[in-house]
Structure formats: C-alpha cells, structure tokens
Amino acid sequence: MKFNPYASKFRAVDRKTGDEFNPFAFGDKGRSGKRKVSASSKAFDNEGQLNAGSKEEALRMIAGLLEQAADGSFDVGFAPTASYGIEEGEQLVRQAFANPNSPEFAMAGQALVNPIKEVIDYESVTSKLWTPRTVKQGEVIRYDKDPFVVAHVIAEDGQTPESQVEGQYVYPPEFEVASFATIELRDQYRAQFDILARAQDRARQAMEYQQDLAGVNLLQAGGNQVNATTFFAVLNLGALESLRYQIERHRLVCAAYLINRQEVSDLVNTVSTQVDPVTQREFVMAGYIGSILNSMIITTAGTNRYPTSLLEPGDVVAVTSPEYLGGMAQRAELNSEPVNQFHQGKARRGWFWWKMMALALINPAGVALGQKT
C-alpha cells in the first residue's frame, strides 16, 4: 500500500554533496529517544512514494523524514508538479525548516494535518459490516429471506412429503440522519485554520456516529435470536473461538469482531503470546492487531465530542460477512445545503446535511454476542 499524504512525489537531497538519494525507512523511537532506522528497507519506492503498509507507518515515516530535515541531515523536497518546479520546491522546503517561526514552516505543518486527521478522525463502522446499496425514488426497500427446504429419506414404497416454499421478506424501517452546523462570521475570520472545512468534517463524523449507534443497537438486539451469549473472564483465543463457533456452526464465516477499547488490553496481554510470529510482530512493531483467527478486529472508542463508545466495556460482537448479514439501503445519499441567516439579522452561515437510509439484519445467525463476567 502506498501513502502520499501531501505531495505527489518525494525526493531527498544530501545537504553536503547535493546528491539525491533514497534514505532508509524510519520506525518508532527507542528508549534513547532516537528514531530507529531500518537496515534494508528504503523510505521511498521507485516512483518516489512512501513505502508504508498502514497509515500509522506512513506517519512514522513522515516524522522521521521531517526530523532529519530539521537537524540538517538532508533536505526533503518533492518532484515537479503542475504548480512547482524542482528548484521552487527545494526552496520552499529549505525556507520552511530553516526558521521554525516562519510562515513557510507553519504551511509545512498544516500540510500534515490531512494525514493526521485521517488517523484520529471518526470512521463509520456500519459501512464495514453491511453492504450498502442505493435505492431509487419510490422504490420499496425489501430484502428476501433465504427459503428453507426439507429433505427426507424415503423407503422403497414410501411417499415424499411436500415441502412448501413461500417467499419471506423483510421491510426495514427507514430513518433520517441530519446535522445543522452554523458558524458566526467573526469566528470564521478569527480562526487560524479553515474552520468551515473542519465543520464539514465534524458534521460527517457526527452523522456516522449516530448511524453506527443504530447499527450496533440492531446487532445487539438480534444477537440472541439464534446464538447464545458467550461469557468470558478474559478476552483470549478461547473466548474468540467460542464466539466464532456460534456463527460458523451455521455454515457461515466469522468476518469481524467488534470490541471496546478496553478489551484491546486483553489481546495485548494474553493473545500476543498465543499467536503466530507474524501476528506477534504486529504487536511489537505497531502495538495493535488488525485481524485474528482470520477475522477483522474493529475497536470502538469515544471521541472528544462523543465520549461514549459504541460498545460498553466488556461487550463483544462477532458478525459474519456483509453479504450474509443483511443490508444497508440508502434512500438518499448525503446531501449538503448551504444556509445563511443574514435575512434574520444574524451574521451566521453554515450547512445542513441530511441522508435517509435503512438497516436490515436478515440473518441473526450471523451475529454472536460476548460478555465479560
């Protein structure tokens, strides 16, 4: 996976010789405070883009490059684009890191905001657990349930009983998610960043959070319809396998575990010593785990505006693949309408965001709940 957060192509230039080179990759800081440097892996590929396998690794790489550029080891520039040439790009980078109090340095720091926001900002969970589809205006939202057919072993002179199959359908209720954010004009001119653009990001996150609350409530409501709740003292491989068994005994595949951030501690303290060397390396290098038992780990945690997590500490939800779970119908995609209140005598502007959708849990056998005792 290639990451290139704020420029099309990077280049490193030795300040002593002026020669371009490809520095070695950077890792986390050690106990001495110095950032670790790889002995074999390079920071950039042949196309001049970062060699990174995750967003966290890309941010560590960027931090290492900026630290080396700041202490005088080398310059970090970018190849010519439609707006900048090589000399102009090098001059901008030199000016940025020569004086930390300069406007250029502030611009370079602002350029790192987008990749950082991608890591810390809220991302929707329901879009990972359900398969979304768009429905047309006036279309009835309906999902077909899989029919059940009975078979028999018949003796030589026996008669086969009839197994009548009827169509069964689910009509999920629709709901709306909206956000109406306004900003005083004085705040727009006082803010030292693009507060209007950030308000759009925050509105999207708030709407996704409310959408996820509806999705998690639906999973917890249907989790005990077919499968029994698994109780555990510590979230280890045994507990995860018990949850997976509840789903896979129905010839389904457990695709993801939804856990609270508190349960990550159990994974780090117990599972890290029970898994294969590749997974152990994920713990050592990154401090987190992305999948276990061939199932994705999705961690829920609160934000500064929404301190309540989607799941309470001790709760775990295991789900099957999206195509076997249910459906997420989008009646109306996210709409944005600019609004100002000048006609009301208020120096205020903002946006109104709105979407209409429906969530359906068609197969409750694909959901299993876990509870820490």
N, C-alpha and C positions, 0 to 999 in steps of 0.2 A: 504494500500500500504506500502510495506516495503522498506526501504532505507538502504543500507550498502555501503557507498561510498569507503572506503579504507581498510576494513578488513572483514573477514568472520564472526566473532563473537566478541562482545564486552563483557567486564566484568569490574565492578567497585569494588575496594578494599578499605576499610576503613584504613587509614594510622595509626590510633591509635590502633585498635584491630586486624587488618589484616584479618578481615572477609569480604567475598564477600557479596554484597547487590545490590539491584536494585534501583537507585535513582529516584526521581520524575522528571517528564518531565519539560523542560525549555521553556519559552516563550520569548517575546520581553523585552527589557529594559524599566523600568519605568522612571518617571521624576527624581527620585533619582539617576539614573544611575545603579541601581541593576537589575539584570535579574529576571523576575517573575518566580516563581516555582509553578507547579500545585499541588493541594491538593489531587488529586486522581489518575491522570494518571501517569504511570511509563515511564521511558525513554526507557527501553528495553522490548521486549516480551519474551516469554518462550524459544525462540530459540536464544536469545542473540542479536537480531537485533533491530535497531531503530524503535520506534513507531512513524511514521510520515505519514501524509496524503498528503504531497506535498514536492517538492524539497526545497521550502523556509522553511518549518517547519523542515525538516531534517537538514538544515544548521544552524537554530537557536538552535536545539538540540545539534549539534556538538559544536557550540560556547559555549554553557552553560557548557558542559562537560569539554572542554578544560580550561575554566575559573576556574572551581572548582579544576581541577587538578593542575593548575598553582598556585593557592593561598594556596594549601596544604590541602584541604578538603579531597580529596581521589585520588587514582590512577585510571587511565583508561588504561586497557590493552586489550588484545584480546586472545581468546581461542587458543589452539594449532592448527596449520595448518601443511601443508606438509613441511614448512620451519622452523617454530619456535615452541618451546615448551612453556609451561606456564611460567617457570622461565625466559627463554630468552626474551619472550615478555614483562614481567613485568620489567625486567632490562632495556630493550630498552626504554620503556616509562619513567621510572624514570630518566634515563640519559638525555632524551630529554627535560624534563621540569625542571630538577634541574638547568640547566645552559642555559639560553636563547641564549647564544653566541656559544653553542656547535654545532658541525656538526649534532648531532642527532636531535636537535631542528629544524634545517633547513630541515632535512629529514621529520620530522613530518609535518612541514608546507607545504612542497612540496606534501605530501600525500593528502592534502586538495585541491590541485589545480584542480584535475579532477572534483569533485562535484561542485566546484565553476564555472568552465568553462561551465559545463552543463547548468547552470542557465543563465550566461551572454552571452554565445555564440549564434550566429545566428542560428535559426532553420527555415526550409523551411515551407512556408505557402501552396504552391500548393499541397504538399503531403497530407495536411489535407482536402483540398477542392475537389480534384479529386481522383478517384480510379485508381491507376497505374496498368498497365499490360505490360508484356514483349512480344514483337513480334519477330518472328523468322527472320532469314536472308532471304531476298527476299519476305517476306510476305507484302501484300498490307495493309496499315493502313486504315481501313474503319469502320465507325460507322453507324449503321442502325437507321433511324429516325422512331419514333412510327407512325404507319399509322392512318389516320383519316377516320372514317366511319360515314355516315349519316343515321339516322333512321327517319321514318315518321309514322304518324297516318293515317291509311287507312280506308276509308268508306267501306260499305258492298260490293259494286260493283266496288271498286277502284282498281288501279294497282300500285304496288310498284315501284317507280323509282329506277333505278340501281345506286348503289354507288360503282364505280370502285376504287379499291385499287391498288396503284402502290408502288413498293419499292422505297424508297428515301434514299440516302446515303450521308454521309459527308466524304470527304477525306482531313483531316487536313494537312497542310504543316509541314514538318519536319525541325527542326533546331538543330544546334550543340552548345554545351556549353563547353568551354575549359579554362584551366588555365595552364600557363607555369611559374613555380617559380624556380628561381635559387638562390643559396647561395654561397658566397665566403667562401673558406675553412678557411680563417683567422677568419671570423665571427663565424663559427662553433666551433672553439676552444676557442674563446674569450667569447662566450655567457655563462651565468651562468645557463642555462636551456637547455633542449633538443630542440634547435631551428629547427632541421629537423622535429621532430614530430609536433611541433607547426605550421610549414609551411604547413604541410598536413591538419591540422585542418582549417587553414585560407583559403586554397585553396578550401576546401569543402564548407565553408561558402560563399565565393565569388561566386562560381558556383550556389549555392542555391539562392543567392540574385538575380542573373541575371535571373534564371529560374522563380523566383517569380515575377520579373518585367514583364516578358512576360505573366504570368498568370493573373496578375491584369489588365494589359492593355486589355487583351481579355475580362475580365469580364466587364470592363467599356465600352468597345466598343459595347458589346451585351446587356448591361443593359437596354437600352431604346428601344430595338426592340419590346418588348411586353408591358413592365410595364413602368409607368410614374415615373419620378423622384419625390421623396418626399422632400419638402423643410421644414426646421425647424429652429427655433431660438436657441433652447437648446435641446440637445440630452437627452430626458427624456423618460418615458414609452410610452407617446403618440406618439413620433416620431418613436420609435422602433416598436410599434404596427402597425403604418401606413406602415412601410417597410415590416413587416411580412404579413400584409394583401395583399400587392401586389403579394406576392408569393403564399400564401395559398388560394387565391381565384381561383387558377388553380388546386386545389386538391393536392397541394404539401405541403411539410413541410419545414419551415424555420429552417435550421440547424445551421447557424453561421452568426455572424455579424463581418465584417472586418472594424476596425476603426483605426483612427490615435491616437497616444498617447494623443493628446490634448483633445480629446473627453472623455477620462477617467475622467477628471476633472468634466465634466457634470454629469457623472454617480455617482461620489462620492458625489457631492453637491446636486443632485436632486433625483436620483433613490434610494439612500440609505435610504431615509425617506419614500419611497413608496412601498417597497418590504416586503416580509415575514421576520419573525425573523431569520430564518436560513441564508438567504442572508445578512441580516444586520450583523450577527455575522461574516461573511466572510469579510465584510468591516472593522469591528472593530479589528479582530484578525490578518488579513493578509494585509489589505489595498488595496485589489484588488478584483475583481469579475471574476469568471470563466465562469458563464453562467447566462442568464436572459431570462425569458419567454421561458424556455426550449431550448434556443439556445446558442451555444458556443460564447464567446467573444474572438476574436483574435485581439490583439493590435499590430500595426506595428510601429516601431521606427527605426531611423537610428543607425548606429554604428560609431565607430571612423574612419573607412575607408570608410563607405558609409553613410554620414550624411543625405542623402535624404531618407525620409521614402517612403515606397511603396505607401502610400496614402497621398495626401495633407491634411493639417488641414481643417476640416470641411466636408471631404468626408467620406461617409459610404457606404459599400457594403454588402447587405444581400444575402445569397445564400442558395439553397436547399441542400438536402443530396447528397453526391458524386455520388450515383448510378443513380440519376435523373438529374444530371447536365451535364455530358459529360464524357470525358475520357482523361487519360494521358498515352500515349503509349511510351514505352521505347524501341527504336530500339537497342540501345547498352547501357548496364549498364556502370557505372562509371569505366573507365579504367585508370590505373596508370602505367606509364612507366618511369623508372629511366633514367636520362640523365646526362652526364657529358661533359664538354667542354675541357678536357685535350688535345685532339687532336688539338684544336685550340690555344693551348698555354695559356689557362686560367685555373687558379686553382679554378674551379667553378663546383658545382654539383647541381642537382635539380631533379624535376619531371615534367612530362607533364600529365595532367589529361584531360580526354575527355569523353563526353557522347553525345548520339544522341537521340532525343525524339520528341514528337508532343503533342500538347494540342488541345482539341476539345471542344467547347461549343455547345452541341447538343440541349439543351433546354433553350433558352434565357428567357422563362417564369419563370425559377428558379432563376433569378437574379434581384435584385431591388437596385436602387441607391438612395442615400440620399445626400442632400447638405445643409450645414448650411448657412443661409442668414445673 
